[in-house]
Amino acid sequence: MAYTPFQNRVDCIIDRHNKMKIEKTPFMNMYQAIAYFVRARRMDFTSTHTPGQFLTGQIWDSTATQAAHVAASTYVGQIFPTPDKTIRIDAPYSIRKKQSAEVLEYFDEVTKRVRRAFSLPTAGFTTSYDEHWLDRVVFGMSGMRVENTKGEDEYTVPVKFRAVDAKRFCISENASGFVDTIYDEHEMTVRQIVEEFGEKNVNGNKGVSKKVRDKYDAGKFDEKVRVLHAVEPKIKHEKYTYGNKNMPIGSIHIDLDARFIMRESGFEEMETFISRFWKDKSEIYGRSPASELLPEIITLDGFSETLIEAAEKTLGPPVAALTDAVAGGVVDLSANAINAIIDPTGLQSIGGKVIEPIITVGDMKPTYEEKARLKDSIYTGFSVDRLLDLNNETRMTLGEANIRNELRGQSLSNVYSREIAEVCYPMVSRVVNIMFAKGLLGVVEGGKEHLRLLAEGFDEEDILIIPNEIAKIVLNENSDEEFFEITFISPAARILQQETILGIERTLEYAIRVQPIAPEVMDVINIDEVTRQIQFLTGAPSTLLRSPMEVEEIRQKREQTQQMALQLEAQKQQAETARAGGAAVQSVSKAAETNQQQ
């Protein structure tokens, strides 16, 4: 069959998606098994269930579920607790050492605006990030999507956040091991598709297929349609590329049922950021603590079921009842069972009792001990012991506690580092870029964006003006330097930076210790740089420190004051010397007159 270039492109994308789904199939089976025992509401990887269906009827222990929730919420609290405690936007390194007070104030305002964009309830960051981490802990793979808001809300809610789950997307990596290709298959109703893609030539829309339009006209608004959203970097030598020509990342929405392209667009950077908890070097899909703990989780569930049955038998044991009827040959050993026993000799065989319990349960203590061991193993596997160390049984000195906390942080540093590199940094960077493109993080005074905002009704005092030092970077098209740097100040970031901070503190302690015997050692220490590094690494507000220009001005004034004081002191000494000299001359003259008289 001969295809036009347009048709061939759709078929190539769908064919690649099918191959990616085949590669993901073994992981889908694993994720389904994990969901069954750990997160039942996500038990739809290889099967479907009715909304609201009772899914935990055959699960006997929720230890793994509880541990996963504790671990996920604690990771969120460590890595991105709140925007105010997580991110700060700073000047680039080339400017930071000589930045003016104006630059400091500018980035202080930029930081406030970016934090506000994350904090808006309608942006959906908090709930999305919680869902992202729960999927990451349970399935080992999840992601965050940053959507550029369009329309009336684009200035009040500049970005919106969505968590993407492990089921929907197929991925591919670049040469550096980062995910740069995401194929997201999902369902949308006919009404949703028409609302999103119905208008042609708007934001890259090509419209909807005839099948969808016919269903919409027939009033079949709630009928589902499969949609594929393919996002991947453009390859220059590809014969059939897609997306905006000037954008490095191509984006295409395809109606899979009609094999029809509904929208083509593109991005300056990826809009979705995928993170893996762990992954094998030969795999691209993630593995999780839950996947590693499946043997313990399944065994614990079996133990719990057995102990429930044993407890029932202990509280309501099966009994034997004397009768002259036929027993039937089957002994019922379930709880509260009654077994009829033929006893031709009367009451002798059962000790003279008409009804006698049948003891079927042995010592359950070893089973309870094994169950406790499995529970501890699961909590340890989810790192709950390292994330939440609430053990107050052992008294420790402050130094011992600090060493313990340092070791705990080091043991979790790989998780923190991967999340910051794969999700947090590119996510914050995209938010900054989107807000800057809308003029919300400042405009060049008198530039096109400045005039556009004024034309759209913004008050002059509400428009942030970019300082000249930063404007030079923004306007330099030949430079790859970013006009900002992202600094993470969350507890996890401080743990990763703890070694550097300790190194600075130990260097200062050494210098102070040897100063009495070698005063010249302080000549080596750059106190200004030490102070700024401590502020930078600990996440203290940059406004605590004066700009280098302000510091220089203060020191110049101090030096002038000291020089004036020295001059006054010198003049005072000269006056005292002159006065003393005059008194001496007068004394000598008087002595000479006295001698002459004598």
N, C-alpha and C positions, 0 to 999 in steps of 0.2 A: 504494500500500500504506500502510495506516495503522499508525503506530508508537505504542507507549506512550512516555511520557517517558523511561523507563529504556532502552528499545531505541533511541530516537532519539538519546540521548546517546552510546551506543556507535557508532552509525553516523556521527554528526557527527565524533567523534574519529578514526575510521578514514578517513573521507573527507578530513579535514584532513591526516592522515598521508600518504595517497596523493598529494595535491597537493604536499606538501613533498618527497616522493621524486622527483616529476617535476622539481621545481626543482633538485634535487641531481644529476640524471642526468649533465649535462655534466661535473661535477666527478668523478663516479665513473669516467668514461672516462679523465679525466686522471690520477686516482690509480692506475688500473690500469696505465697506461703508465709512470708513475713507479716503481711497484712492480716491474715487469718488469726495469728496469735498475738499481734502487737497493736495493730491499728485497723480494727474491723471495718470502720466506715470507709476505708479506702480499698476494700476488698473487691476491686473491679478491674484488675489488670488483665485477667484472662476470662472473666465472667462478669455478669451484670447482676444487679439486685434492684429491687423496688425501693424508691425513696421512702424512708421511714421503717424499712424492714428491720426486724429484730435479728441482729447478726452475731450476738455473743452467747447464744443459747447453749452451745457445746463447748464453751471455753470455761475452764475451771479455776484459772488463776490469772490475775491481772498485774502481777509483779512487773513484767516487762513493759506493759503499757504505762504504769505509774513511773517507772524508772526513765522511760523515754521522755515523758512529759517534764519530769524534773530536770533531766539533762538539757533538753531543748530550751526550756525557760531560763536556765542558768547560763547557757551559752549566749542567749540573747542579752541577758543582763551583763555579761562580761564583755561582749563584742560591740553591741549597739544598744545600750540601756535607754538613753534618750539622746536626741540630737545635741542638746546642750552639753552633755557629758561624753560625746563621742567625736565630734568633728570640729575642726577649726580651719578656716581658709587663710593662708598666709601669703605674703609676697614671695616671689621667686627668690632663690638663693642669691642670684646676682645683685639683687636690690636690697635684700634683707639687712645686710651689714651696714648700709648707708642710707636706709630709708628715712624719710622725713616724717614729722608728726602727721602730715596730711595723708601719707601712705598708710600709716598705722591706723588712723581713724577710718580710712576707706575700707581696709580689710576687716576692721572690726564691724563695720556696717554690713559688708558682704557676708561675713560669718553669720550675723543675726538673721539676714534674709534667707540664706540657705537653710539654716536650722528651722526657720519658720515654715519653709516649704515642706520639710519632712514632718513637721508637727501638726499640720492642718488635718483635722479629722476626715475631711472629704478626700484627702490625698490617699488615705488607706495604707500608710506605711506600716503602722504598728501591727495591725492584724495580718498583713501580708508577710511581714518579716517573721512573725511567730509561726505562721503556717510553713514558711520556707524552712525554718530550722527544725520543725517537727518532722517534715519529710526527709530532711538531710540526716537526722539522727536515726530515723527508722529505716529508710530505704537507701541512704547513702548518696542521694542525688536530688537536687532541687535547684531553684533559681529565682531571681527577681527580675521583673520587667519594669522599666521606667518609660511611661508613655507621655509624649509631648501633648499637652492639652491644647485643643483648638476650640475656637468659638468664643462665646461670651465669657467663659471662665478662665481664659488662658492667662490672664494677669493676676486674678485672685487665687486661682489654683493652677500654678504653672505646670505642675507635673502630677501624675498619678502612678501609684505603685500596684503591681500585681505579682502574686506568687505563682510560679509555674510548677506544675507537679511532675512527678517522675513518669507518669503514665503517658502523657500526651506527646512529649517531644522525642524526636530522634536527633542525635548530634554527631558532629565530626570535629576533629581537632586540627589545629594548624601545626606547623613544624615545631613550635615551642611547647606544645602540649596544652594550649588553651583552647577552649571551645569557641570556634568561630563560625560554625554552621548549625542552624537550628531549624528543623522541620517540625512544625506544630500542627497536628491534626486534631480538630475538635468539631463539635456539632453546634450549629446555630439554627434558630427557627427562621422560617421564611420571612416573618415580620422583621426580625433583627437584621437579616441580610439586606432586605430592601432599604431599611433605615440607614444601614452602614454604607452600602455600595450602590444604592439605587440611582443616584445622580451621576451622569457621565461627565467626564472632564473636570471633576472636582477632586483635588488632592490625589491625582493619579488614577481616579476611578474610571473604569471602562464600562461600568454598569453591571447589571445582573444578567444571568442567562435567561433564555426564553422560557425554560422549564420553571424557573423560580418566579418569573413574572406571571406566568399562567396560573401557578398555584396561588400567588398573591391575589390576582384578579378573581380567582374562584373562592376566596375567603379562607384558604387553608393556611392561616397565619402561624399556627403552632406546629406544623409539620417540620421535621428536622432535616437539615441538609448538612452533608459533610464538607468541611472547609479545610484546606491545607494552606498554612502560612509558612512560606519558605524564606529564610533569611540567611544569606551567606555572602562572603566577600566576592567582589568581581575579579575575574581572571581575564587579563587583557587579551589572551589569545583564544578565548572561547568564541566560537562562531555565533552562538545564540546567547547573548547576555541579556540581562533585564534590570529594571530599576532606573532611577534617575541617572543620567549620564555623568553628572558631576559628583555623584556620591560614591564613596568607596564600598559601601555595604548595600547590596541589592535586596529588595523586599517585594514579594509577590503573593497575592491571595488568589487561590484557585478553588473554584467550585468543583469538587471531585466527582460528583454525580454527573455533571454536565461537561466535565473536562474543559472548563471555561475560566479564563483569567478575568477576575473582577477588579483588581487594582494592582498597579505597579508603582513602586516608590523606592525610596532609599534613605540611608542614614549616614551621617558623618562618622558615627561610631555605633557599636552594637547597642541595641535597646534592651536585650535580655542577657543576663549574666548567670551562667550555670556554674555550680560548685559541686564537687564530689567530696565526700567525707574521706574515703580512701579509694584508691583504684590500683589495680595491677598494671604493670608497665605495658602489658600486651592488650589491655582493655581500655575502653573509653568510658564505659558506664560505671557508676560508683558502687561501692560496697559500704556497708554500715556496721556499727556495733551490733545491731539487731541481726544482721546476716551472720556475723561471727558467733553470735550467742544462740542460734537456733537449736542446737542440741540441748543446751541447758534449759531453754524455754520450753521445748516440747516435753522434755523429761519432767520438769517441774509441773507442767500441766497434768501429766499422767499421774504423778505422785499426789497431786491435789485431788484428783478424781478418786483415786484409790483410798485416800484418807477420809474423804467424805463418805464413801461407801462403808469403810471400816467403822467410822463414828456412828453411822446409822445402825450397823449391826450390834455395836456395843450398847447403844441406848435402847435398841429394840431388837434383841437377838431372835433368830428363828427358834421355834420350840417344838418339842415332840409331845404328842398327845396320845394317851392310851385309848385304844379303841379295839373293837372286835371286827371292824370292817377291813376291807382290803386296802392297803396303802397305795397301790397303783405303781409301785416300783420307782418313783421319782422323789428325791429329797429336795425340797425347796430351801435354799440357804439364803434367801433374801431377807432383808430386815422385816421383823414382825411376821415372818412366815410361820404357818402351823402345819406340821407334818403328822399325819396319822400313822401310828406304828402298831402292827399286829403283835400282840403279846398274849399267847395262849396260856402262859403261866401266871397271869394276873399282874399284880403291881411290883413283882420282885425285880424285873429287869431294869426298871427305872427308879429303883430306890423307894418304891412305895408311893411315888408322886404321880398324880394324874397327868400334869403338864410339867415338862422339864426343858429349860433353855439348852440349845445346842451351841456350844462354844466354838465359834469359827474364826475369831480374831485373836492373833497373838499379841506380843509386845509391840506397841506402835512407837515407842521412844526412838529406836534407830531410824524409823521412817521420818519422824518429825525432825530429827537431827540432820538427815540428808536433805530434807526440804529447806531447812534454814541455810544449809551450805549452798544450795542452788540459788536461793534468793540473794545471798551475799555475792555469789559469783556474777549474777545478772547485774546487780547494782554496780559492782566493780567494773564489769564490762562496759557499762554505759558511762563510766568515769564519775559516777555520782560521789564516790568517796573522795575524789580529788576536787570536784567542783564545789561540793558542800562538805567541808570538814568541820563538823560540829561536836567533835569528841572533846569533852571537858574532863575526861577521867585522868589524864596525865598532865601534871604540872610541868611547865616549861619556862625557861627564862625568855626574855625578849629576844635575845640573840638566837636561841634555838627556834623560837617561833618564826623569826624572819628567815632562817635557813630553810625551815620546813615549807614556808610559803614560796620561797624562791624555787625550791625543787618541784613543788606542785605546778608552779607556773611554767617551768621548763618542760615538764612532762606533757603539757597541753599546748606548747608553743606551735607545734606543727599544725594543729587544728586551727588555731588563731591565724597563723600566717597564711594558710591556704584560703580561708574565708576572706581575709582582708584583700589578698591579691586577686582572687577570682570574682568576688562580688562587691565588697564594700568600696574599694578604691574606684573601679570603673563606674559603679552606680553613682557615687557622689560626683565624680567627674562629669558624668552625663547630665546630672541635675544642674551643675554649675554652667555647663555649656548651653543648655536649653534656656536657663534664666538669663544668661548673658546675651544670647541671641535675641531675646525679647526686650532687651534694654533694662531688665529688672536689677541688674548688678552694675549699672552705670553705663554712661554713654560719653563719647568724646564731645566736649563742649563745642557746639556749633556744627556738629556732624549730622549726617542724614538721620541717624537713629534719634538724636536729640530733637530734631525738627519734627520727626514722625510722632514722637510721644507728645510733643506740644500740640500737634494737630489733632491727636486723639483725645485731647482734653486733660492731660496730666498737668498738675500745677508745677510751676518751676521749682518750688521748694521740695516737692516729692521726687524729683528726678536726681539721681545720684550721678555726680560728675567724676569721671575717671581722672586721677592725678596725672600730670604730664609724664612722670617716670614710667607709669604703667601704660599710658596711651602710646608711648613709643614702641613698646613691645606688641601691643594690639595691632597697631597700624603697619608693623614691619612684616610684609607678606613673605619675605625671603628668609625669615627666621622660624625655626621649629620650636622655639622656646615658648612655654605656656606662661600666661600672665599671672598664674596663681600656683600655689602648692597646697596640697591637702595634708593636714596633720591630724592623725587620729590620737585622741586623748582618753579613750575608753580604758577601763581596767585591763582588758586584754592587751591593748597597745602599750600600756605602762609596764606590763609584765614582760613584753618583748624588749622593751627599752631598759629594763632594770639593770642589766649588766653594764650598760653604758653609764647610767646614773651612778651606780656603785663605783665604777672606775673613776669618775670625776671626784666623788666624795673621798675615795681612798688617796687619790693624788693630793688633794687639798690637805687631808690629815697628815700625810707624810711631810708636805712642805712646812706645815705649822710645827710639826714635831722637831724637825731638824733646824728650824730657823734660829733658835738660840745659839747654836754652835756654827751655823753657816748662814748668816743673814742674807747673803746674795742669792739664796735659793728662791726667794720671792720675786726676784727679777725675771725668773723664767715663767711665772704664772701670769696669764692674761686674765685678770679678774673680770673684765668686761665680758669676754667670751665665755668664761665659766658661768657667769650669771645668766647670760642669754641662752646658753645650752641647757641649763637646769630648767629655766622657764619653758623652753621649747619641748623638752623631753617629758616634763611632768604634766604638761597640758594646762599650766596656769594661763590666765588671760594675758594676751600680749600688751594690753593697756596698762598692766602693772609696771612695765618698764618704759622709761623715756626713750625717745628715738635717739640714735647716735648724734644727730645734729643738735638736739636739745642738751644732751650730755656734754657735747663739746662747748656749747654756749655757756652752760653752768660752770664748767671748768675754767673757761676763759675769764668769766666774771670773778670766780674764786681766786684765780691767779692774779687778776688786776687788784682785787681787794687786798690780797697778801702783799703784793708789791707796794701798794699805797701804805699799808701798815708798816712795812719795812722802811719805806722812805720817811714816814713820820717818826719812826723810832730813831732812824739815822739823824734826822734833823734835831730831834730832842737831845740826842747824845752830843751832837755838835754844839747845840746851845748850852748844854751843861758844861761841855769842855771849855767853851768860850767864857762862860760865866766863871768857871773855876780859874781859868787863866787870868781874867781881869782881876779877880780877888787876889790872886798871887802877886800880880804886878803892884796892886795897891799896897799890899803888905810889905813888899820889898821897898817901895818908895817911902813908906812911913818909917821903916827901919833905917833907911839911909838918912832921912831928916833927923831922926833922933841921934844918930851917931855924929852928925855935923854939929848939932847943938851941944853935944857933950864935948 
